[in-house]
Amino acid sequence: MWWPFKKRPEAETRSAGSGFTAEIMAAREAYISGRQGVGELTGTVQACVSLWEGGLGLADVAGTDILDRRTLALCGRSLALRGEAVFLIRDDMLVPCSDWDLRTRNGKPTAYRLSVSEAGGGRTQTALAGEVLHFRTGVDPVAPWAGQAPLRRAQLTAGMLQAVEAALAEVYEYAPLGSQVIPFPEAPDTDMTSLARGFRGYRGRVQIRESVNVTAAGGPAPTQDWKPSDLTPDLSRAMTAQSLDAARDSVCMVFGVLPAMVNPSATGPLIREGQRHLAQWMLQPIAAAMADEISDKLGASVAIDVMRPLQAFDAGGRARALTSIVNALAQAKEAEVDLGPAMKLVDWD
């Protein structure tokens, strides 16, 4: 019956659910959903992103002239929002890439297909891994060639912050804030409309209206027939303030920003400690990883320092330490003591 075709149809081969196609689709979905998180629209996240952008933009770079401050600031913003930053190496500049696809071997990228944005329309080109600077943060062992943004690693917190802020925005837009219901004896609709317009026109003034007690609906009206009833919703029972503060503090911690820095009662020493924490435990490790990537691709020793330009150190403590060191060196010279063994004892290079 299959003549002149094959007598028996061959078994059709399809990709498995856990095969390469499924992995690529899952990775692409994660990449897209990570970029378009609604938590990125909040002011808390944008403030943290600005701290990353400004901190890396002020960093000192030694060993190369190709990494300017504009590129460093762009790296900081891209790493904070996407967890990755890709630049194409050219003779005297770094070209930022808006999108990319890569090929790996042993978990390391070997080739890239890059999309470069232009004013008149983007272009796509291929490049080897040695021609591309690929900065990553929050790398997962499942995909060591891809980075993850802080909000991608804390989606529940970002969703909570967005939900609370969206709910408050809707309340202030649609809720009857400041509205009141005032009982009034039975009257035609035209009179009720005129009375409502009269209250609206006399905003901020005292207006006197006459009211009488009447019998309607089978019973007398209450004596306090002009007692208003407020329609403003009571948001304190929903704990919106506490939920908003908790979500905001959690998002700040994800970005390495101490929540105490956004406290209205924060003082100068606390702000300085927060700046040191952000620079030392968040930005400086990222800068060191970026320096390793640049050194590997450019073939030169490159160092990126965030601590010095941000003044993220205890100036008074350093001054006291310097005084102690100078006094110790002077006493050692007077006593003709070899400083080599002494420096090794205190682990001083």
C-alpha positions in Angstrom: 0.0 0.0 0.0 3.0 2.3 0.4 4.2 1.7 -3.2 5.9 3.5 -4.9 6.9 4.9 -1.5 8.7 2.9 1.2 6.9 -0.1 2.5 7.1 1.0 6.1 7.6 4.5 7.5 10.8 5.0 9.5 10.6 6.0 13.1 10.7 9.8 13.3 13.4 11.2 15.6 12.6 14.2 17.7 14.7 16.0 20.3 14.2 14.9 23.9 12.7 17.2 26.5 16.0 17.5 28.2 18.1 17.9 25.1 20.1 20.7 23.6 17.0 22.5 22.1 15.2 22.5 25.5 18.3 23.8 27.2 18.7 26.6 24.7 15.0 27.6 25.0 15.2 27.6 28.8 18.4 29.7 28.8 16.9 32.2 26.4 13.7 32.4 28.4 15.7 33.0 31.6 17.8 35.7 29.8 14.7 37.5 28.6 12.8 37.3 31.8 15.9 38.4 33.7 16.2 41.6 31.6 12.6 42.6 31.8 11.9 42.3 35.5 9.3 44.7 36.8 11.4 45.2 39.9 13.9 47.2 37.8 11.3 50.0 37.5 11.3 50.8 41.2 13.3 53.7 42.6 15.1 51.5 45.1 16.6 49.4 42.3 17.6 52.4 40.2 19.3 54.0 43.2 21.4 50.8 43.7 22.1 50.6 40.0 23.3 54.2 40.1 25.7 53.4 43.0 27.2 50.5 41.0 27.4 52.8 37.9 29.1 55.6 39.8 31.4 53.4 41.8 32.8 51.6 38.9 32.9 54.8 36.8 35.3 56.3 39.4 37.6 53.3 39.5 41.3 53.7 38.8 42.6 51.6 35.9 46.3 50.7 35.6 47.8 48.9 32.7 45.6 50.0 29.8 44.1 53.1 28.2 41.2 51.3 26.4 38.9 51.2 29.5 37.7 54.8 30.0 35.3 56.0 32.6 32.3 56.0 30.3 32.9 52.4 29.5 33.3 51.6 33.2 30.0 53.3 34.1 28.3 51.3 31.2 29.8 48.1 32.6 28.4 48.9 36.1 24.9 49.6 34.8 24.9 46.5 32.6 26.2 44.2 35.3 23.6 45.5 37.8 20.6 45.1 35.4 21.7 42.1 33.3 24.5 40.5 35.2 26.7 40.6 32.0 28.5 43.1 29.9 30.0 42.3 26.5 32.4 44.6 24.5 34.0 44.1 21.2 37.7 44.9 21.2 38.9 47.3 18.5 42.1 49.2 18.0 41.6 52.1 20.3 38.1 51.5 21.8 35.6 49.0 23.2 32.3 48.6 21.3 29.4 47.8 23.6 27.1 45.0 22.4 23.4 45.0 23.0 22.9 41.2 22.4 25.1 38.2 21.8 25.1 34.5 21.3 28.1 32.3 22.0 29.6 29.0 21.5 31.5 27.2 24.3 34.0 24.4 24.8 34.6 23.0 28.3 32.3 25.7 29.6 34.4 28.6 28.2 33.3 30.8 25.3 35.2 30.2 22.0 33.2 32.4 19.5 30.5 35.1 19.7 27.8 36.3 17.4 27.4 40.0 18.4 24.7 42.6 17.8 26.0 46.2 17.9 23.5 49.0 18.1 23.8 51.9 15.6 21.8 55.1 15.2 20.5 54.0 11.8 20.0 50.3 12.7 22.0 47.6 14.3 24.5 45.2 12.8 25.6 41.7 13.5 29.0 40.2 13.3 31.0 37.2 14.5 34.2 37.3 16.6 36.4 34.9 18.4 36.5 34.9 22.2 39.9 36.6 22.2 38.3 39.6 20.5 35.5 40.0 23.1 35.5 41.2 26.7 32.8 39.3 28.6 32.2 40.5 32.1 29.9 38.4 34.3 28.6 38.4 37.9 26.5 35.8 39.8 27.7 33.0 37.6 25.8 29.7 38.0 27.7 26.3 37.7 25.0 25.1 35.3 25.9 27.9 32.8 29.3 29.3 33.7 29.4 31.3 30.5 26.4 33.5 31.6 25.9 35.9 34.4 22.9 36.7 36.5 21.7 40.1 37.7 21.0 40.6 41.4 17.3 40.8 40.9 17.4 37.6 38.8 18.8 35.9 41.9 16.1 37.4 44.2 12.9 37.4 42.1 10.6 37.0 45.1 12.0 40.1 46.7 11.8 42.1 43.5 8.3 40.9 42.9 7.3 41.8 46.5 8.7 45.3 46.1 7.0 45.8 42.7 3.6 44.5 44.0 3.6 46.7 47.1 4.6 49.8 45.1 2.1 49.0 42.3 -0.7 48.5 44.9 0.1 51.9 46.6 0.2 53.6 43.2 -3.3 52.2 42.4 -4.6 53.2 45.8 -3.4 56.8 45.4 -4.8 57.0 41.9 -8.2 55.3 42.3 -9.1 55.2 46.0 -11.5 57.9 47.3 -8.8 59.6 49.5 -10.3 62.4 51.5 -13.8 61.7 50.3 -16.7 61.7 52.8 -20.4 60.7 52.7 -22.8 63.1 54.5 -26.4 62.0 55.2 -29.1 64.3 53.9 -32.9 64.1 54.0 -34.7 62.9 51.1 -34.5 65.3 48.2 -34.6 65.2 44.4 -31.5 64.2 42.5 -31.0 67.6 41.1 -30.9 69.1 44.6 -28.4 66.4 45.7 -26.2 67.1 42.7 -26.3 70.8 43.4 -25.4 70.3 47.0 -22.4 68.1 46.0 -21.1 70.7 43.5 -21.5 73.3 46.2 -19.2 71.4 48.6 -16.7 71.0 45.8 -16.6 74.6 44.9 -16.1 75.8 48.5 -12.9 73.8 49.1 -11.0 75.1 52.1 -14.0 77.2 53.3 -16.7 76.8 55.9 -20.1 76.2 54.5 -23.3 76.0 56.5 -26.2 73.8 55.3 -29.6 73.4 56.8 -30.8 70.0 57.8 -34.0 68.7 59.4 -35.0 65.3 60.8 -37.6 63.6 58.7 -39.3 60.2 58.8 -38.5 58.0 55.9 -38.3 54.3 55.2 -40.6 53.5 58.1 -38.5 55.1 60.8 -37.1 58.5 62.0 -33.8 59.7 60.8 -31.0 59.8 63.4 -30.4 62.9 65.4 -26.8 63.3 64.1 -28.0 63.3 60.5 -25.1 65.5 59.3 -22.3 63.3 60.8 -19.9 62.6 57.9 -18.4 59.1 57.2 -14.8 59.0 55.8 -14.2 56.8 52.8 -10.4 57.0 52.9 -9.1 53.3 53.1 -7.2 52.3 56.2 -3.8 51.1 54.9 -2.2 50.7 58.3 -4.0 47.4 58.9 -2.5 46.0 55.6 1.0 46.7 56.9 2.0 48.4 53.7 4.6 50.5 55.3 6.3 47.6 57.0 6.1 45.4 53.8 7.5 48.2 51.7 10.4 48.8 54.1 11.2 45.1 54.3 11.2 44.6 50.5 13.3 47.7 50.0 15.9 46.7 52.6 16.1 43.2 51.1 16.7 44.6 47.6 19.4 46.9 48.9 21.2 44.0 50.5 21.1 42.1 47.2 23.0 45.0 45.6 25.4 45.2 48.5 24.0 48.4 49.9 23.4 48.5 53.6 19.7 49.1 54.4 20.7 51.5 57.2 21.9 54.0 54.5 18.4 54.7 53.4 17.2 55.2 57.0 16.1 58.8 57.6 18.1 58.9 60.9 21.4 57.7 59.3 24.5 59.7 60.3 27.8 60.4 58.7 29.8 57.5 60.1 27.0 55.1 59.1 27.1 56.4 55.6 30.8 56.0 55.4 30.6 52.4 56.7 27.9 51.7 54.1 30.2 53.1 51.3 33.1 50.9 52.5 30.8 47.9 52.6 29.6 48.5 49.1 33.0 49.1 47.7 34.9 46.4 49.5 32.5 43.5 49.4 30.6 44.1 46.2 32.3 46.4 43.7 36.0 45.6 44.3 35.5 41.8 43.7 33.7 42.6 40.4 36.5 45.0 39.5 39.1 42.3 40.2 37.2 39.8 38.0 37.0 42.5 35.2 40.8 43.1 35.5 41.5 39.4 35.1 39.3 39.3 32.0 41.0 42.3 30.5 44.5 41.0 31.4 43.7 37.6 29.7 42.4 39.2 26.5 44.9 42.1 26.1 48.0 40.2 27.3 48.9 42.9 29.8 48.8 43.2 33.5 45.7 45.3 34.3 44.5 46.4 37.8 41.2 48.1 38.7 40.9 49.8 42.1 37.6 51.1 43.5 38.6 51.6 47.1 40.9 54.6 46.6 38.8 56.9 44.4 35.7 56.2 46.5 37.7 56.9 49.7 36.2 53.7 51.0 38.5 53.3 53.9 39.0 54.7 57.4 41.1 57.8 56.9 41.7 58.3 60.6 42.7 54.7 61.2 45.1 54.8 58.3 46.7 57.9 59.6 47.2 56.3 63.0 48.5 53.2 61.4 51.0 55.2 59.4 52.2 57.0 62.5 52.7 53.7 64.3 54.6 52.3 61.3 56.9 55.4 61.0 57.7 55.2 64.7 58.4 51.5 64.6 60.7 52.0 61.6 62.6 54.8 63.4 63.0 52.6 66.5 64.1 49.6 64.5 66.7 51.8 62.7 68.0 53.1 66.0 68.3 49.6 67.4 69.8 48.3 64.2 67.1 45.6 64.0 66.5 43.7 60.7 63.0 44.5 59.5 62.6 41.4 57.3 61.8 38.8 60.0 59.7 41.3 61.9 57.6 42.1 58.8 57.1 38.3 58.2 55.9 37.9 61.7 53.1 40.4 61.2 52.4 39.2 57.7 53.3 42.5 56.1 54.4 42.5 52.5 
